[in-house]
Structure formats: C-alpha cells, structure tokens
Amino acid sequence: DEARILEARVSEALDRARQGGAEQAEITASMQGGLNVTARLGAVETIEHTRDRGLSVTVYIKQAKGHASSADLSDDSLRDSVERALDIARFTAADRCNGLADPERMATSFPDLDLWHPAPLDADAAIERALRMEAAGREQTGITNSEGASVSGSFGVSIYGNSHGFLGRSNGTRYGQSCVLIAGEGGGMQRDYWYDSSRAPEDLEDPEATGRQAAERTLRRLDARKVSTGKFPVLFAPEIARSVIGHLVGGVSGGALYRNASFLKDTLGEQLFPEWIDVVERPLLPRGAGSTAFDGEGVAVSDHALVEAGVLRSYVLSSYSARRLGLETTGNAGGVHNLCLEGRLTPAADMLGRLGTGLLVTEVMGQGVRLVTGDYSRGAAGFWIEDGVIQHPVEEVTIAGNLRDM
C-alpha cells in the first residue's frame, strides 16, 4: 500500500526534524504515475510512462525557515533532506510571519470526494482511442493536416503531515484527451483544438466527439480577417472567460497584496462586478478537478464566496500571507479549489444579441497583463458580430482595456 509507505516516511521525517531542533515542521511525501500517448496522421508518435516519488521538508527554528526536497524516498535521502532543511533554517533570518497554520484550523473531517477511479494504464487501448479521435477529425471536409491526438491517464497519492499532529491523505486520478487539427493551405492555414478531462475514465466524452469538435473549431476559422481599430464591446467565450477570472484570483492573492503588486489592493468590500455575479469556491464537489478536504497547510476548507452580488468578499490567503496582512488564512495555501462562476444565466444566442456589433473572442495570446496596474493588452482571435449575428472569423487583432473596467 503506497499510502502506508508514504505515511511512514512522513512520520519518520517529522521525528527526525524534531530531534534535530526544529520547533515546527511540515512534510509532504507523494507518488505519481501515468501514461500519455500521442498519435499523428494515423500512426503512433509517442508513448510515455511516468512514475515519480517525492519528499518535501520544511522546518522552522525560531521563526526562521528551511526547506529541502528530494525525488527519492530512501532512508539516506530522507535523512539528508531533513538535515539540509535544518541547516538552512539555522542560517536564515527569522520572519515573524513564518510558521505552521494555527492548530485549531487543521482539518478533522475527510469526506469521500469520489476522486479515486484507477483503471489499467493500457497503452494499446489509449492508442486506439487517440487514433479514433484523430480519424474522426481528419475525415471532416476541409481538414488538411493534424498536429496529433493525445490520451492520458494518471494517478497520485500525497501525504501531508505537520508537527501539530496533523496527517492527511490526498489521492486522485485524472484522465484526458485532446486533438489539434489544421485546415486550409499556405498562408490561409488555420489551427484549433478541443479536449476533455475527468476524474473517472467513463466520464470522458467519446473520442470521436472530441475529434469532430476540434475539426469544427478549426474549419470555422478559415478566411479570417482583420478588423478596423475602434472601441467595441467584447464577449469572451467560456473557455477564454476562465482566464479573466484567473486574473481576478491573481489580483486578490496574498503574495501580490502584501508586496503591493496588485491593482486590487484594499478593495475588500468594493463592487467589482455587476450585482448578478457570484464567484464561489466549492472545494468539496464530488469528482471536482480541484476538490480537497484541506489546503497545502492542512487547513480545513469549505465553500466560501470570493465575490458575492458583485462585491469582493474575500482575498485568497495562506497562513503566511494572512499574517503579513493582519488577516486570517482563507484555506488557500496552494491555490483555489473549484472556483465557480455563478449568477444570472443567459443563453448564448441572447448574449450575442446583447453584444450587438463587436468581437466574440475565442483565443487570446501573449502576456500583456499587468496585475500591478490592471492594464490588459493581448492578441486575440474570434468572430465579428453584427446585429447579434456572426459575420466572419477575425485574427491578428489586439484587445486592450483595464481589468477594473472589464
């Protein structure tokens, strides 16, 4: 049982850290494995098996922090990692905000979140699935080439323990498939993709559906044009809107806030969105991509609103960043868990009608986002809309604004 082996390694490392003089310590031991296959133009291109183990050791001596890690769980590596972490702590300046999360915040309930669905990592079955996916896409009229189809499966077990006596297990499986296709010839070529992912293999859509969707998305980009410079409304497709919410999370994350590197500093309680939008973290969703019972410090997690009725209600904080800001951890050491955009629902066709004349964005490129100021400028592609109706595909344009206004 891999989990029992990992638990034993964590307990031993905690004992060694304590014996070496650490006042507090936290240890993570993990094991991951997986399979990824890629097929292109009807032939197998790559088959990759992975299996990794790791150990992460963090110790605190008089609020000085030391950290070391290893890709080996052997006795020698465990001992060396603990000793290196202790040595680093002894020669590192103290920081009053260092240390474990408060013991009363540790998780005590560990519900079954339905994240563990192991299946044989069968290379032949994965290859067949990838070939079917690509074939379904390539048979669509107008598709001229392929960058390949990929199928993956992975599993992982992680044990986190600390000197508060907390010991928690995280395990899960993930399965995915994707297809990238090309349409057109010469300077008129276009490329697009589609994908699906899930915790359980039976939840993946049929590979033919992914291939056909990749083809449809690619073909609709043919004969793309530029548009004139101007001020127009912009609508983000769902898979692109996700990145805008990502910029919100970056702006309200503790590291950016205490470094004065965020345009959203001191905005708690301000109206950032329309009143009909909620952004809610739901970490206990069954089979959720980011589901967990505790964060990276063992802190219990629960549903909580980041944005409620358009108003910013919470930052995204670990215990360290919370102490720097004089606040309490929000259980987000390691990031957010299943962030859900909720609120008034509007059919897609009605959204285009409300847009009137403007740009529907289906792809963004470049790194032109400055969280310090909120300035936003990225390359984009998509579709030009007039009177709520798609007129033609668009490419090689730049969309610009400020995230506060957006």
QUITA-V942489 format. One record per residue. N is the residue number from 1. RES is the residue in one small letter. SS is DSSP state (H for helix, E for strand, C for the rest). OMEGA is omega in whole degrees, 0 to 359 (* if undefined). Layout:
{{N:RES:SS:OMEGA} {N:RES:SS:OMEGA}}
//
This chain:
{{1:d:C:182} {2:e:H:183} {3:a:H:180} {4:r:H:177} {5:i:H:181} {6:l:H:178} {7:e:H:179} {8:a:H:178} {9:r:H:179} {10:v:H:181} {11:s:H:179} {12:e:H:179} {13:a:H:177} {14:l:H:178} {15:d:H:181} {16:r:H:179} {17:a:H:179} {18:r:H:179} {19:q:H:180} {20:g:C:176} {21:g:C:179} {22:a:C:176} {23:e:C:175} {24:q:E:178} {25:a:E:173} {26:e:E:187} {27:i:E:171} {28:t:E:174} {29:a:E:186} {30:s:E:176} {31:m:E:178} {32:q:E:175} {33:g:E:180} {34:g:E:178} {35:l:E:175} {36:n:E:177} {37:v:E:178} {38:t:E:175} {39:a:E:179} {40:r:E:179} {41:l:C:174} {42:g:C:181} {43:a:E:178} {44:v:E:180} {45:e:E:179} {46:t:E:169} {47:i:E:184} {48:e:E:172} {49:h:E:178} {50:t:E:172} {51:r:E:185} {52:d:E:171} {53:r:E:180} {54:g:E:178} {55:l:E:178} {56:s:E:184} {57:v:E:174} {58:t:E:180} {59:v:E:178} {60:y:E:176} {61:i:E:182} {62:k:C:178} {63:q:C:167} {64:a:E:188} {65:k:E:172} {66:g:E:182} {67:h:E:175} {68:a:E:180} {69:s:E:181} {70:s:E:175} {71:a:C:184} {72:d:C:180} {73:l:C:180} {74:s:C:179} {75:d:H:182} {76:d:H:181} {77:s:H:179} {78:l:H:180} {79:r:H:181} {80:d:H:181} {81:s:H:179} {82:v:H:181} {83:e:H:179} {84:r:H:179} {85:a:H:178} {86:l:H:179} {87:d:H:180} {88:i:H:181} {89:a:H:182} {90:r:H:184} {91:f:C:180} {92:t:C:180} {93:a:C:178} {94:a:C:176} {95:d:C:185} {96:r:C:181} {97:c:C:179} {98:n:C:174} {99:g:C:178} {100:l:C:171} {101:a:C:182} {102:d:C:185} {103:p:H:181} {104:e:H:179} {105:r:H:182} {106:m:E:178} {107:a:C:176} {108:t:C:179} {109:s:C:184} {110:f:C:182} {111:p:C:175} {112:d:C:183} {113:l:C:175} {114:d:C:183} {115:l:C:189} {116:w:C:181} {117:h:C:183} {118:p:C:176} {119:a:C:179} {120:p:C:178} {121:l:C:187} {122:d:C:182} {123:a:H:182} {124:d:H:179} {125:a:H:179} {126:a:H:178} {127:i:H:180} {128:e:H:180} {129:r:H:179} {130:a:H:179} {131:l:H:178} {132:r:H:181} {133:m:H:181} {134:e:H:181} {135:a:H:180} {136:a:H:177} {137:g:H:184} {138:r:H:182} {139:e:C:178} {140:q:C:182} {141:t:C:179} {142:g:C:176} {143:i:E:186} {144:t:E:182} {145:n:E:182} {146:s:E:170} {147:e:E:173} {148:g:E:175} {149:a:E:183} {150:s:E:175} {151:v:E:183} {152:s:E:172} {153:g:E:181} {154:s:E:176} {155:f:E:180} {156:g:E:175} {157:v:E:180} {158:s:E:176} {159:i:E:176} {160:y:E:177} {161:g:E:177} {162:n:E:187} {163:s:C:168} {164:h:C:185} {165:g:C:180} {166:f:C:174} {167:l:E:183} {168:g:E:180} {169:r:E:171} {170:s:E:174} {171:n:E:182} {172:g:E:175} {173:t:E:177} {174:r:E:178} {175:y:E:182} {176:g:E:176} {177:q:E:180} {178:s:E:180} {179:c:E:180} {180:v:E:185} {181:l:E:181} {182:i:E:177} {183:a:E:178} {184:g:C:182} {185:e:C:173} {186:g:H:182} {187:g:H:180} {188:g:H:181} {189:m:C:176} {190:q:E:183} {191:r:E:172} {192:d:E:189} {193:y:E:165} {194:w:E:185} {195:y:E:170} {196:d:E:178} {197:s:E:182} {198:s:E:174} {199:r:C:183} {200:a:C:183} {201:p:H:181} {202:e:H:179} {203:d:H:177} {204:l:C:175} {205:e:C:178} {206:d:C:181} {207:p:H:179} {208:e:H:179} {209:a:H:178} {210:t:H:179} {211:g:H:180} {212:r:H:178} {213:q:H:177} {214:a:H:179} {215:a:H:180} {216:e:H:180} {217:r:H:180} {218:t:H:183} {219:l:H:183} {220:r:C:179} {221:r:C:181} {222:l:C:179} {223:d:C:178} {224:a:C:181} {225:r:E:169} {226:k:C:175} {227:v:C:182} {228:s:C:176} {229:t:C:179} {230:g:C:178} {231:k:C:184} {232:f:C:174} {233:p:E:182} {234:v:E:176} {235:l:E:179} {236:f:E:171} {237:a:C:186} {238:p:H:183} {239:e:H:177} {240:i:H:177} {241:a:H:179} {242:r:H:181} {243:s:H:179} {244:v:H:175} {245:i:H:175} {246:g:H:178} {247:h:H:174} {248:l:H:181} {249:v:H:178} {250:g:H:182} {251:g:H:181} {252:v:C:177} {253:s:E:187} {254:g:H:182} {255:g:H:179} {256:a:H:183} {257:l:H:184} {258:y:H:175} {259:r:C:183} {260:n:C:183} {261:a:C:182} {262:s:C:176} {263:f:C:180} {264:l:C:177} {265:k:C:178} {266:d:C:179} {267:t:C:179} {268:l:C:182} {269:g:C:180} {270:e:C:177} {271:q:E:180} {272:l:C:183} {273:f:C:171} {274:p:C:185} {275:e:C:182} {276:w:C:180} {277:i:E:169} {278:d:E:172} {279:v:E:191} {280:v:E:175} {281:e:E:181} {282:r:C:188} {283:p:C:185} {284:l:C:179} {285:l:C:175} {286:p:C:180} {287:r:C:181} {288:g:C:182} {289:a:C:182} {290:g:C:186} {291:s:C:180} {292:t:C:177} {293:a:C:181} {294:f:E:181} {295:d:C:185} {296:g:C:177} {297:e:C:182} {298:g:C:182} {299:v:E:178} {300:a:E:180} {301:v:C:178} {302:s:C:177} {303:d:C:171} {304:h:E:184} {305:a:E:171} {306:l:E:176} {307:v:E:181} {308:e:E:184} {309:a:C:178} {310:g:C:185} {311:v:E:177} {312:l:E:184} {313:r:C:186} {314:s:C:167} {315:y:C:179} {316:v:E:194} {317:l:C:164} {318:s:C:179} {319:s:H:180} {320:y:H:182} {321:s:H:178} {322:a:H:179} {323:r:H:178} {324:r:H:183} {325:l:H:182} {326:g:C:183} {327:l:C:178} {328:e:C:177} {329:t:C:177} {330:t:C:181} {331:g:C:183} {332:n:C:171} {333:a:C:184} {334:g:C:176} {335:g:C:180} {336:v:C:185} {337:h:C:178} {338:n:C:178} {339:l:E:186} {340:c:E:174} {341:l:E:185} {342:e:E:178} {343:g:E:183} {344:r:C:181} {345:l:C:179} {346:t:C:178} {347:p:C:184} {348:a:H:181} {349:a:H:178} {350:d:H:178} {351:m:H:178} {352:l:H:178} {353:g:H:179} {354:r:H:178} {355:l:H:181} {356:g:C:178} {357:t:C:183} {358:g:E:188} {359:l:E:169} {360:l:E:185} {361:v:E:178} {362:t:E:177} {363:e:E:173} {364:v:E:183} {365:m:E:175} {366:g:C:186} {367:q:C:189} {368:g:C:177} {369:v:E:180} {370:r:E:182} {371:l:C:180} {372:v:C:184} {373:t:C:186} {374:g:C:180} {375:d:E:186} {376:y:E:177} {377:s:E:183} {378:r:E:171} {379:g:E:185} {380:a:E:171} {381:a:E:181} {382:g:E:184} {383:f:E:176} {384:w:E:183} {385:i:E:172} {386:e:E:182} {387:d:C:176} {388:g:C:183} {389:v:E:177} {390:i:E:181} {391:q:E:182} {392:h:E:176} {393:p:E:183} {394:v:E:176} {395:e:E:176} {396:e:E:174} {397:v:E:176} {398:t:E:173} {399:i:E:185} {400:a:E:178} {401:g:E:175} {402:n:E:185} {403:l:C:178} {404:r:C:178} {405:d:C:182} {406:m:C:*}}
//
